[in-house]
Amino acid sequence: MNCNNCERRWQDGENRKGCQVFIKKPKNCWAFTTDKDWESKVNEAVNNYSLRKMGHFFATRGELNGI
C-alpha cells in the first residue's frame, strides 16, 4: 500500500497535492484503492441512495430479489 499508487490522491494538474481523504497520512489507511473508477462508483451509489430515499427507486422484481 503506497500513497503514490492510490487513486484517491489528487491527480496531476490539480491545485492540491496529496490525499483527497486525509489531511495527515494515517498509520492504517482504509481509503487506499487502485480502482480508477472509484469516484464514479461512489457517485452512482450516492445517487441511487438518494433516489431510494425520495421514493424513486427503479429496479426490476428480479433485481430486488437478487436475481
N, CA, C and O atoms as a Maestro MAE file, in Angstrom:
{
 s_m_m2io_version
 :::
 2.0.0
}

f_m_ct {
 s_m_title
 :::
 protein
 m_atom[268] {
  # First column is atom index #
  i_m_mmod_type
  r_m_x_coord
  r_m_y_coord
  r_m_z_coord
  i_m_residue_number
  s_m_chain_name
  s_m_pdb_residue_name
  s_m_pdb_atom_name
  i_m_atomic_number
  :::
  1 25 0.859 -1.168 0.000 1 A "MET " " N  " 7
  2 3 0.000 0.000 0.000 1 A "MET " " CA " 6
  3 2 0.909 1.235 0.000 1 A "MET " " C  " 6
  4 15 1.663 1.468 0.945 1 A "MET " " O  " 8
  5 25 0.820 2.008 -1.067 2 A "ASN " " N  " 7
  6 3 1.670 3.163 -1.241 2 A "ASN " " CA " 6
  7 2 0.820 4.328 -1.725 2 A "ASN " " C  " 6
  8 15 0.059 4.189 -2.682 2 A "ASN " " O  " 8
  9 25 0.946 5.460 -1.077 3 A "CYS " " N  " 7
  10 3 0.135 6.624 -1.457 3 A "CYS " " CA " 6
  11 2 0.337 7.018 -2.922 3 A "CYS " " C  " 6
  12 15 -0.581 7.535 -3.558 3 A "CYS " " O  " 8
  13 25 1.525 6.776 -3.452 4 A "ASN " " N  " 7
  14 3 1.793 7.127 -4.847 4 A "ASN " " CA " 6
  15 2 0.991 6.272 -5.818 4 A "ASN " " C  " 6
  16 15 0.783 6.672 -6.964 4 A "ASN " " O  " 8
  17 25 0.535 5.099 -5.377 5 A "ASN " " N  " 7
  18 3 -0.255 4.207 -6.226 5 A "ASN " " CA " 6
  19 2 -1.759 4.351 -5.985 5 A "ASN " " C  " 6
  20 15 -2.561 3.736 -6.687 5 A "ASN " " O  " 8
  21 25 -2.136 5.146 -5.012 6 A "CYS " " N  " 7
  22 3 -3.539 5.267 -4.636 6 A "CYS " " CA " 6
  23 2 -4.289 6.192 -5.598 6 A "CYS " " C  " 6
  24 15 -3.784 7.251 -5.972 6 A "CYS " " O  " 8
  25 25 -5.477 5.790 -5.986 7 A "GLU " " N  " 7
  26 3 -6.298 6.596 -6.896 7 A "GLU " " CA " 6
  27 2 -7.047 7.708 -6.167 7 A "GLU " " C  " 6
  28 15 -7.685 8.539 -6.815 7 A "GLU " " O  " 8
  29 25 -6.988 7.744 -4.849 8 A "ARG " " N  " 7
  30 3 -7.670 8.795 -4.099 8 A "ARG " " CA " 6
  31 2 -6.751 9.986 -3.803 8 A "ARG " " C  " 6
  32 15 -7.109 10.866 -3.021 8 A "ARG " " O  " 8
  33 25 -5.586 10.014 -4.418 9 A "ARG " " N  " 7
  34 3 -4.735 11.178 -4.270 9 A "ARG " " CA " 6
  35 2 -5.131 12.186 -5.343 9 A "ARG " " C  " 6
  36 15 -5.697 11.809 -6.369 9 A "ARG " " O  " 8
  37 25 -4.840 13.457 -5.115 10 A "TRP " " N  " 7
  38 3 -5.127 14.467 -6.137 10 A "TRP " " CA " 6
  39 2 -4.252 14.170 -7.347 10 A "TRP " " C  " 6
  40 15 -3.048 13.950 -7.213 10 A "TRP " " O  " 8
  41 25 -4.853 14.165 -8.510 11 A "GLN " " N  " 7
  42 3 -4.129 13.823 -9.731 11 A "GLN " " CA " 6
  43 2 -3.346 15.031 -10.254 11 A "GLN " " C  " 6
  44 15 -3.594 16.161 -9.835 11 A "GLN " " O  " 8
  45 25 -2.428 14.798 -11.141 12 A "ASP " " N  " 7
  46 3 -1.628 15.870 -11.738 12 A "ASP " " CA " 6
  47 2 -2.534 16.911 -12.382 12 A "ASP " " C  " 6
  48 15 -3.583 16.585 -12.936 12 A "ASP " " O  " 8
  49 25 -2.116 18.149 -12.300 13 A "GLY " " N  " 7
  50 3 -2.898 19.225 -12.880 13 A "GLY " " CA " 6
  51 2 -3.827 19.891 -11.885 13 A "GLY " " C  " 6
  52 15 -4.371 20.958 -12.167 13 A "GLY " " O  " 8
  53 25 -4.019 19.279 -10.725 14 A "GLU " " N  " 7
  54 3 -4.861 19.874 -9.688 14 A "GLU " " CA " 6
  55 2 -4.047 20.891 -8.905 14 A "GLU " " C  " 6
  56 15 -2.819 20.809 -8.876 14 A "GLU " " O  " 8
  57 25 -4.697 21.826 -8.286 15 A "ASN " " N  " 7
  58 3 -4.011 22.809 -7.451 15 A "ASN " " CA " 6
  59 2 -3.572 22.207 -6.128 15 A "ASN " " C  " 6
  60 15 -2.710 22.762 -5.446 15 A "ASN " " O  " 8
  61 25 -4.155 21.084 -5.765 16 A "ARG " " N  " 7
  62 3 -3.857 20.444 -4.480 16 A "ARG " " CA " 6
  63 2 -2.920 19.270 -4.671 16 A "ARG " " C  " 6
  64 15 -2.830 18.703 -5.759 16 A "ARG " " O  " 8
  65 25 -2.236 18.916 -3.622 17 A "LYS " " N  " 7
  66 3 -1.344 17.757 -3.632 17 A "LYS " " CA " 6
  67 2 -1.733 16.856 -2.468 17 A "LYS " " C  " 6
  68 15 -2.267 17.322 -1.461 17 A "LYS " " O  " 8
  69 25 -1.460 15.566 -2.614 18 A "GLY " " N  " 7
  70 3 -1.706 14.630 -1.528 18 A "GLY " " CA " 6
  71 2 -3.045 13.926 -1.629 18 A "GLY " " C  " 6
  72 15 -3.624 13.794 -2.707 18 A "GLY " " O  " 8
  73 25 -3.516 13.482 -0.486 19 A "CYS " " N  " 7
  74 3 -4.711 12.643 -0.378 19 A "CYS " " CA " 6
  75 2 -5.999 13.457 -0.424 19 A "CYS " " C  " 6
  76 15 -6.062 14.563 0.114 19 A "CYS " " O  " 8
  77 25 -7.027 12.901 -1.070 20 A "GLN " " N  " 7
  78 3 -8.343 13.532 -1.103 20 A "GLN " " CA " 6
  79 2 -9.145 13.216 0.163 20 A "GLN " " C  " 6
  80 15 -10.158 13.863 0.427 20 A "GLN " " O  " 8
  81 25 -8.704 12.231 0.945 21 A "VAL " " N  " 7
  82 3 -9.456 11.775 2.108 21 A "VAL " " CA " 6
  83 2 -8.875 12.318 3.414 21 A "VAL " " C  " 6
  84 15 -9.614 12.790 4.278 21 A "VAL " " O  " 8
  85 25 -7.571 12.252 3.552 22 A "PHE " " N  " 7
  86 3 -6.917 12.616 4.806 22 A "PHE " " CA " 6
  87 2 -6.047 13.857 4.648 22 A "PHE " " C  " 6
  88 15 -5.448 14.074 3.594 22 A "PHE " " O  " 8
  89 25 -5.982 14.658 5.684 23 A "ILE " " N  " 7
  90 3 -5.058 15.793 5.714 23 A "ILE " " CA " 6
  91 2 -3.670 15.291 6.096 23 A "ILE " " C  " 6
  92 15 -2.669 15.660 5.482 23 A "ILE " " O  " 8
  93 25 -3.630 14.441 7.124 24 A "LYS " " N  " 7
  94 3 -2.382 13.850 7.598 24 A "LYS " " CA " 6
  95 2 -2.416 12.356 7.302 24 A "LYS " " C  " 6
  96 15 -3.438 11.708 7.524 24 A "LYS " " O  " 8
  97 25 -1.325 11.806 6.809 25 A "LYS " " N  " 7
  98 3 -1.265 10.387 6.461 25 A "LYS " " CA " 6
  99 2 -1.492 9.522 7.708 25 A "LYS " " C  " 6
  100 15 -0.760 9.654 8.689 25 A "LYS " " O  " 8
  101 25 -2.502 8.636 7.680 26 A "PRO " " N  " 7
  102 3 -2.779 7.773 8.838 26 A "PRO " " CA " 6
  103 2 -1.843 6.570 8.864 26 A "PRO " " C  " 6
  104 15 -1.202 6.246 7.864 26 A "PRO " " O  " 8
  105 25 -1.773 5.915 10.012 27 A "LYS " " N  " 7
  106 3 -0.959 4.692 10.125 27 A "LYS " " CA " 6
  107 2 -1.592 3.560 9.313 27 A "LYS " " C  " 6
  108 15 -0.902 2.848 8.585 27 A "LYS " " O  " 8
  109 25 -2.896 3.404 9.444 28 A "ASN " " N  " 7
  110 3 -3.634 2.371 8.709 28 A "ASN " " CA " 6
  111 2 -4.670 3.054 7.829 28 A "ASN " " C  " 6
  112 15 -5.683 3.550 8.323 28 A "ASN " " O  " 8
  113 25 -4.418 3.078 6.537 29 A "CYS " " N  " 7
  114 3 -5.305 3.781 5.612 29 A "CYS " " CA " 6
  115 2 -6.421 2.856 5.120 29 A "CYS " " C  " 6
  116 15 -6.153 1.852 4.461 29 A "CYS " " O  " 8
  117 25 -7.669 3.194 5.442 30 A "TRP " " N  " 7
  118 3 -8.812 2.409 4.972 30 A "TRP " " CA " 6
  119 2 -9.257 2.904 3.590 30 A "TRP " " C  " 6
  120 15 -10.079 2.252 2.947 30 A "TRP " " O  " 8
  121 25 -8.736 4.031 3.126 31 A "ALA " " N  " 7
  122 3 -9.206 4.637 1.887 31 A "ALA " " CA " 6
  123 2 -8.388 4.235 0.668 31 A "ALA " " C  " 6
  124 15 -8.748 4.611 -0.448 31 A "ALA " " O  " 8
  125 25 -7.304 3.488 0.836 32 A "PHE " " N  " 7
  126 3 -6.435 3.125 -0.282 32 A "PHE " " CA " 6
  127 2 -7.201 2.323 -1.326 32 A "PHE " " C  " 6
  128 15 -7.947 1.402 -0.993 32 A "PHE " " O  " 8
  129 25 -7.009 2.686 -2.601 33 A "THR " " N  " 7
  130 3 -7.609 1.923 -3.696 33 A "THR " " CA " 6
  131 2 -6.780 2.089 -4.955 33 A "THR " " C  " 6
  132 15 -6.152 3.124 -5.173 33 A "THR " " O  " 8
  133 25 -6.788 1.064 -5.768 34 A "THR " " N  " 7
  134 3 -6.171 1.139 -7.087 34 A "THR " " CA " 6
  135 2 -7.245 1.153 -8.176 34 A "THR " " C  " 6
  136 15 -6.929 1.089 -9.364 34 A "THR " " O  " 8
  137 25 -8.500 1.236 -7.774 35 A "ASP " " N  " 7
  138 3 -9.634 1.263 -8.697 35 A "ASP " " CA " 6
  139 2 -9.754 2.654 -9.321 35 A "ASP " " C  " 6
  140 15 -10.073 3.623 -8.633 35 A "ASP " " O  " 8
  141 25 -9.496 2.746 -10.624 36 A "LYS " " N  " 7
  142 3 -9.536 4.034 -11.314 36 A "LYS " " CA " 6
  143 2 -10.967 4.593 -11.421 36 A "LYS " " C  " 6
  144 15 -11.146 5.791 -11.637 36 A "LYS " " O  " 8
  145 25 -11.975 3.736 -11.270 37 A "ASP " " N  " 7
  146 3 -13.376 4.157 -11.383 37 A "ASP " " CA " 6
  147 2 -14.028 4.387 -10.029 37 A "ASP " " C  " 6
  148 15 -15.254 4.477 -9.957 37 A "ASP " " O  " 8
  149 25 -13.253 4.487 -8.951 38 A "TRP " " N  " 7
  150 3 -13.825 4.593 -7.611 38 A "TRP " " CA " 6
  151 2 -14.752 5.780 -7.479 38 A "TRP " " C  " 6
  152 15 -15.803 5.665 -6.849 38 A "TRP " " O  " 8
  153 25 -14.394 6.926 -8.056 39 A "GLU " " N  " 7
  154 3 -15.203 8.126 -7.865 39 A "GLU " " CA " 6
  155 2 -16.558 8.012 -8.567 39 A "GLU " " C  " 6
  156 15 -17.576 8.429 -8.014 39 A "GLU " " O  " 8
  157 25 -16.578 7.456 -9.771 40 A "SER " " N  " 7
  158 3 -17.859 7.296 -10.467 40 A "SER " " CA " 6
  159 2 -18.739 6.269 -9.758 40 A "SER " " C  " 6
  160 15 -19.960 6.420 -9.738 40 A "SER " " O  " 8
  161 25 -18.139 5.225 -9.173 41 A "LYS " " N  " 7
  162 3 -18.907 4.221 -8.425 41 A "LYS " " CA " 6
  163 2 -19.510 4.832 -7.164 41 A "LYS " " C  " 6
  164 15 -20.655 4.541 -6.815 41 A "LYS " " O  " 8
  165 25 -18.744 5.673 -6.485 42 A "VAL " " N  " 7
  166 3 -19.257 6.346 -5.292 42 A "VAL " " CA " 6
  167 2 -20.403 7.273 -5.674 42 A "VAL " " C  " 6
  168 15 -21.441 7.279 -5.011 42 A "VAL " " O  " 8
  169 25 -20.228 8.057 -6.738 43 A "ASN " " N  " 7
  170 3 -21.284 8.968 -7.165 43 A "ASN " " CA " 6
  171 2 -22.553 8.213 -7.553 43 A "ASN " " C  " 6
  172 15 -23.657 8.654 -7.235 43 A "ASN " " O  " 8
  173 25 -22.403 7.085 -8.233 44 A "GLU " " N  " 7
  174 3 -23.564 6.278 -8.610 44 A "GLU " " CA " 6
  175 2 -24.275 5.731 -7.377 44 A "GLU " " C  " 6
  176 15 -25.503 5.759 -7.307 44 A "GLU " " O  " 8
  177 25 -23.517 5.236 -6.411 45 A "ALA " " N  " 7
  178 3 -24.110 4.698 -5.191 45 A "ALA " " CA " 6
  179 2 -24.839 5.792 -4.410 45 A "ALA " " C  " 6
  180 15 -25.928 5.554 -3.888 45 A "ALA " " O  " 8
  181 25 -24.261 6.967 -4.326 46 A "VAL " " N  " 7
  182 3 -24.902 8.079 -3.613 46 A "VAL " " CA " 6
  183 2 -26.181 8.499 -4.330 46 A "VAL " " C  " 6
  184 15 -27.199 8.749 -3.684 46 A "VAL " " O  " 8
  185 25 -26.139 8.579 -5.652 47 A "ASN " " N  " 7
  186 3 -27.342 8.940 -6.410 47 A "ASN " " CA " 6
  187 2 -28.442 7.905 -6.237 47 A "ASN " " C  " 6
  188 15 -29.607 8.260 -6.057 47 A "ASN " " O  " 8
  189 25 -28.080 6.628 -6.290 48 A "ASN " " N  " 7
  190 3 -29.079 5.567 -6.093 48 A "ASN " " CA " 6
  191 2 -29.687 5.635 -4.700 48 A "ASN " " C  " 6
  192 15 -30.896 5.469 -4.539 48 A "ASN " " O  " 8
  193 25 -28.862 5.877 -3.706 49 A "TYR " " N  " 7
  194 3 -29.351 6.000 -2.334 49 A "TYR " " CA " 6
  195 2 -30.309 7.180 -2.219 49 A "TYR " " C  " 6
  196 15 -31.364 7.071 -1.594 49 A "TYR " " O  " 8
  197 25 -29.940 8.306 -2.824 50 A "SER " " N  " 7
  198 3 -30.793 9.494 -2.779 50 A "SER " " CA " 6
  199 2 -32.135 9.244 -3.449 50 A "SER " " C  " 6
  200 15 -33.175 9.661 -2.938 50 A "SER " " O  " 8
  201 25 -32.115 8.561 -4.597 51 A "LEU " " N  " 7
  202 3 -33.369 8.265 -5.294 51 A "LEU " " CA " 6
  203 2 -34.264 7.366 -4.459 51 A "LEU " " C  " 6
  204 15 -35.479 7.562 -4.428 51 A "LEU " " O  " 8
  205 25 -33.681 6.376 -3.776 52 A "ARG " " N  " 7
  206 3 -34.484 5.489 -2.920 52 A "ARG " " CA " 6
  207 2 -35.095 6.270 -1.770 52 A "ARG " " C  " 6
  208 15 -36.252 6.041 -1.416 52 A "ARG " " O  " 8
  209 25 -34.345 7.182 -1.185 53 A "LYS " " N  " 7
  210 3 -34.848 7.971 -0.060 53 A "LYS " " CA " 6
  211 2 -35.970 8.899 -0.501 53 A "LYS " " C  " 6
  212 15 -36.844 9.240 0.297 53 A "LYS " " O  " 8
  213 25 -35.953 9.309 -1.764 54 A "MET " " N  " 7
  214 3 -37.009 10.189 -2.275 54 A "MET " " CA " 6
  215 2 -38.162 9.384 -2.860 54 A "MET " " C  " 6
  216 15 -39.130 9.960 -3.354 54 A "MET " " O  " 8
  217 25 -38.067 8.063 -2.809 55 A "GLY " " N  " 7
  218 3 -39.141 7.216 -3.311 55 A "GLY " " CA " 6
  219 2 -39.078 6.976 -4.799 55 A "GLY " " C  " 6
  220 15 -40.088 6.614 -5.402 55 A "GLY " " O  " 8
  221 25 -37.931 7.166 -5.409 56 A "HIS " " N  " 7
  222 3 -37.776 6.977 -6.852 56 A "HIS " " CA " 6
  223 2 -36.806 5.844 -7.129 56 A "HIS " " C  " 6
  224 15 -35.820 6.027 -7.843 56 A "HIS " " O  " 8
  225 25 -37.074 4.694 -6.577 57 A "PHE " " N  " 7
  226 3 -36.193 3.558 -6.767 57 A "PHE " " CA " 6
  227 2 -36.701 2.753 -7.944 57 A "PHE " " C  " 6
  228 15 -37.802 2.205 -7.896 57 A "PHE " " O  " 8
  229 25 -35.909 2.676 -9.000 58 A "PHE " " N  " 7
  230 3 -36.297 1.970 -10.209 58 A "PHE " " CA " 6
  231 2 -35.505 0.671 -10.307 58 A "PHE " " C  " 6
  232 15 -34.339 0.676 -10.701 58 A "PHE " " O  " 8
  233 25 -36.140 -0.432 -9.949 59 A "ALA " " N  " 7
  234 3 -35.490 -1.726 -10.030 59 A "ALA " " CA " 6
  235 2 -36.546 -2.760 -10.439 59 A "ALA " " C  " 6
  236 15 -37.731 -2.626 -10.134 59 A "ALA " " O  " 8
  237 25 -36.074 -3.787 -11.135 60 A "THR " " N  " 7
  238 3 -36.990 -4.858 -11.502 60 A "THR " " CA " 6
  239 2 -37.217 -5.758 -10.307 60 A "THR " " C  " 6
  240 15 -36.455 -5.714 -9.342 60 A "THR " " O  " 8
  241 25 -38.252 -6.573 -10.361 61 A "ARG " " N  " 7
  242 3 -38.509 -7.516 -9.272 61 A "ARG " " CA " 6
  243 2 -37.352 -8.480 -9.107 61 A "ARG " " C  " 6
  244 15 -37.018 -8.867 -7.987 61 A "ARG " " O  " 8
  245 25 -36.726 -8.877 -10.231 62 A "GLY " " N  " 7
  246 3 -35.572 -9.777 -10.167 62 A "GLY " " CA " 6
  247 2 -34.405 -9.142 -9.440 62 A "GLY " " C  " 6
  248 15 -33.737 -9.796 -8.640 62 A "GLY " " O  " 8
  249 25 -34.155 -7.865 -9.716 63 A "GLU " " N  " 7
  250 3 -33.059 -7.175 -9.036 63 A "GLU " " CA " 6
  251 2 -33.348 -7.075 -7.538 63 A "GLU " " C  " 6
  252 15 -32.448 -7.252 -6.717 63 A "GLU " " O  " 8
  253 25 -34.581 -6.797 -7.189 64 A "LEU " " N  " 7
  254 3 -34.936 -6.698 -5.780 64 A "LEU " " CA " 6
  255 2 -34.804 -8.033 -5.080 64 A "LEU " " C  " 6
  256 15 -34.513 -8.073 -3.885 64 A "LEU " " O  " 8
  257 25 -35.016 -9.141 -5.805 65 A "ASN " " N  " 7
  258 3 -34.923 -10.468 -5.215 65 A "ASN " " CA " 6
  259 2 -33.554 -11.094 -5.417 65 A "ASN " " C  " 6
  260 15 -33.370 -12.275 -5.125 65 A "ASN " " O  " 8
  261 25 -32.597 -10.330 -5.907 66 A "GLY " " N  " 7
  262 3 -31.231 -10.838 -6.076 66 A "GLY " " CA " 6
  263 2 -31.052 -11.744 -7.262 66 A "GLY " " C  " 6
  264 15 -30.131 -12.561 -7.280 66 A "GLY " " O  " 8
  265 25 -31.908 -11.622 -8.256 67 A "ILE " " N  " 7
  266 3 -31.803 -12.487 -9.459 67 A "ILE " " CA " 6
  267 2 -31.074 -11.737 -10.556 67 A "ILE " " C  " 6
  268 15 -30.877 -12.275 -11.646 67 A "ILE " " O  " 8
  :::
 }
 m_bond[267] {
  # First column is bond index #
  i_m_from
  i_m_to
  i_m_order
  :::
  1 1 2 1
  2 2 3 1
  3 3 4 2
  4 3 5 1
  5 5 6 1
  6 6 7 1
  7 7 8 2
  8 7 9 1
  9 9 10 1
  10 10 11 1
  11 11 12 2
  12 11 13 1
  13 13 14 1
  14 14 15 1
  15 15 16 2
  16 15 17 1
  17 17 18 1
  18 18 19 1
  19 19 20 2
  20 19 21 1
  21 21 22 1
  22 22 23 1
  23 23 24 2
  24 23 25 1
  25 25 26 1
  26 26 27 1
  27 27 28 2
  28 27 29 1
  29 29 30 1
  30 30 31 1
  31 31 32 2
  32 31 33 1
  33 33 34 1
  34 34 35 1
  35 35 36 2
  36 35 37 1
  37 37 38 1
  38 38 39 1
  39 39 40 2
  40 39 41 1
  41 41 42 1
  42 42 43 1
  43 43 44 2
  44 43 45 1
  45 45 46 1
  46 46 47 1
  47 47 48 2
  48 47 49 1
  49 49 50 1
  50 50 51 1
  51 51 52 2
  52 51 53 1
  53 53 54 1
  54 54 55 1
  55 55 56 2
  56 55 57 1
  57 57 58 1
  58 58 59 1
  59 59 60 2
  60 59 61 1
  61 61 62 1
  62 62 63 1
  63 63 64 2
  64 63 65 1
  65 65 66 1
  66 66 67 1
  67 67 68 2
  68 67 69 1
  69 69 70 1
  70 70 71 1
  71 71 72 2
  72 71 73 1
  73 73 74 1
  74 74 75 1
  75 75 76 2
  76 75 77 1
  77 77 78 1
  78 78 79 1
  79 79 80 2
  80 79 81 1
  81 81 82 1
  82 82 83 1
  83 83 84 2
  84 83 85 1
  85 85 86 1
  86 86 87 1
  87 87 88 2
  88 87 89 1
  89 89 90 1
  90 90 91 1
  91 91 92 2
  92 91 93 1
  93 93 94 1
  94 94 95 1
  95 95 96 2
  96 95 97 1
  97 97 98 1
  98 98 99 1
  99 99 100 2
  100 99 101 1
  101 101 102 1
  102 102 103 1
  103 103 104 2
  104 103 105 1
  105 105 106 1
  106 106 107 1
  107 107 108 2
  108 107 109 1
  109 109 110 1
  110 110 111 1
  111 111 112 2
  112 111 113 1
  113 113 114 1
  114 114 115 1
  115 115 116 2
  116 115 117 1
  117 117 118 1
  118 118 119 1
  119 119 120 2
  120 119 121 1
  121 121 122 1
  122 122 123 1
  123 123 124 2
  124 123 125 1
  125 125 126 1
  126 126 127 1
  127 127 128 2
  128 127 129 1
  129 129 130 1
  130 130 131 1
  131 131 132 2
  132 131 133 1
  133 133 134 1
  134 134 135 1
  135 135 136 2
  136 135 137 1
  137 137 138 1
  138 138 139 1
  139 139 140 2
  140 139 141 1
  141 141 142 1
  142 142 143 1
  143 143 144 2
  144 143 145 1
  145 145 146 1
  146 146 147 1
  147 147 148 2
  148 147 149 1
  149 149 150 1
  150 150 151 1
  151 151 152 2
  152 151 153 1
  153 153 154 1
  154 154 155 1
  155 155 156 2
  156 155 157 1
  157 157 158 1
  158 158 159 1
  159 159 160 2
  160 159 161 1
  161 161 162 1
  162 162 163 1
  163 163 164 2
  164 163 165 1
  165 165 166 1
  166 166 167 1
  167 167 168 2
  168 167 169 1
  169 169 170 1
  170 170 171 1
  171 171 172 2
  172 171 173 1
  173 173 174 1
  174 174 175 1
  175 175 176 2
  176 175 177 1
  177 177 178 1
  178 178 179 1
  179 179 180 2
  180 179 181 1
  181 181 182 1
  182 182 183 1
  183 183 184 2
  184 183 185 1
  185 185 186 1
  186 186 187 1
  187 187 188 2
  188 187 189 1
  189 189 190 1
  190 190 191 1
  191 191 192 2
  192 191 193 1
  193 193 194 1
  194 194 195 1
  195 195 196 2
  196 195 197 1
  197 197 198 1
  198 198 199 1
  199 199 200 2
  200 199 201 1
  201 201 202 1
  202 202 203 1
  203 203 204 2
  204 203 205 1
  205 205 206 1
  206 206 207 1
  207 207 208 2
  208 207 209 1
  209 209 210 1
  210 210 211 1
  211 211 212 2
  212 211 213 1
  213 213 214 1
  214 214 215 1
  215 215 216 2
  216 215 217 1
  217 217 218 1
  218 218 219 1
  219 219 220 2
  220 219 221 1
  221 221 222 1
  222 222 223 1
  223 223 224 2
  224 223 225 1
  225 225 226 1
  226 226 227 1
  227 227 228 2
  228 227 229 1
  229 229 230 1
  230 230 231 1
  231 231 232 2
  232 231 233 1
  233 233 234 1
  234 234 235 1
  235 235 236 2
  236 235 237 1
  237 237 238 1
  238 238 239 1
  239 239 240 2
  240 239 241 1
  241 241 242 1
  242 242 243 1
  243 243 244 2
  244 243 245 1
  245 245 246 1
  246 246 247 1
  247 247 248 2
  248 247 249 1
  249 249 250 1
  250 250 251 1
  251 251 252 2
  252 251 253 1
  253 253 254 1
  254 254 255 1
  255 255 256 2
  256 255 257 1
  257 257 258 1
  258 258 259 1
  259 259 260 2
  260 259 261 1
  261 261 262 1
  262 262 263 1
  263 263 264 2
  264 263 265 1
  265 265 266 1
  266 266 267 1
  267 267 268 2
  :::
 }
}
